[in-house]
Each structure stands twice: as C-alpha cells, then as structure tokens.
C-alpha cells in the first residue's frame, strides 16, 4: 500500500507535467483552457476587469527554416523567459501553441493591459538569444481583449486574436 502523502506528491507531479510546456516551462494550452474560464467566473463574481494578451513571434517559421529547429527552440525558451520576467506575479503567461503565447491578466482593464503588453513587446525586442555562436533577435506582435459582460472564452480569445492579426497587418512588432 502506498502512503497517502506519496500519492499526493505523485498526483501533484502528474498535474504539473500535464499543465506545463516542457520546452518553455510556461503553463501550456491545457492549463489556459481551465484557468481562463475560472478567471472569467472570478471576474464576474468580483466585478473586476480581466484582459487577455495574445502574442506571436514575428516571422518565426522563416526564422526556424533559416536557423534550424534547435535554434528555434532556444528562441522559444528565451522568449518564454522574457515573458515570464515581464509578467506580474498575478498574471498567467502560457504557451498557446507553436510560437504563439497568451497572458491572462486578472483584475486588469484594457488601458493598464496595454502598458503591460508594451513592456513585454519592448523587452522581447531588446532581448537576444545566443546560440551556436550567433546572437539572434526576434520581435513579436500582440493583441489584447478585455472581458465584456456578454463574452465567453471563445469570444474573448477571438477578439484578442483579431487584434493580434491587426498588429501583423500593421507591420508587426506592435500591439492592438
């Protein structure tokens, strides 16, 4: 028979494996898919704002094709590190998939989220990844959306994603 505290530790370790992206160490999409509805409910209950930022590394496919997937993985790790450092303690940065990331900003209205998003964008632009003797730089495009009374997860993410694509159309390395 396995002692209860061992079972709890195993369950906790399995939960961590299931909700963390192994490459970047950030929460993964599975975590986001459970955290965002929970944060929406809290936002409604406490009548506090909630904003989501979607981020995409600019021209990442071309970058990967030019420098290789191992270098691309290092860029993803560096990007995630900067994102984690620039996020506030209450924020929830996640790897959404591929080169796309999301940050849940509880109790944050869009005007304040714009400041957070710009701080993240500028930090990404200033950061470098050193890999195989090369110093590499990337930029990112961002889109954000504040939760509205008639929203659900899908609408909130879709608006942030639409804003992200507006940033790409506007020349990338900016936010909407």
Secondary structure, DSSP 4 states (H G I P E B T S, - for coil): ---HHHHHHHHHHHHHHHHB-TTT-SB-HHHHHHHHHHHHHHHHHHT--EEEEEEEETTHHHHHHHH-HHHHHHHHHHHHHHHHHHS-TT-EEEEEETTEEEEEEET--HHHHHHHHHHHHHHHHH--EEETTEEE---EEEEEEE--TT--HHHHHHHHHHHHHHHHHTTSS-B-
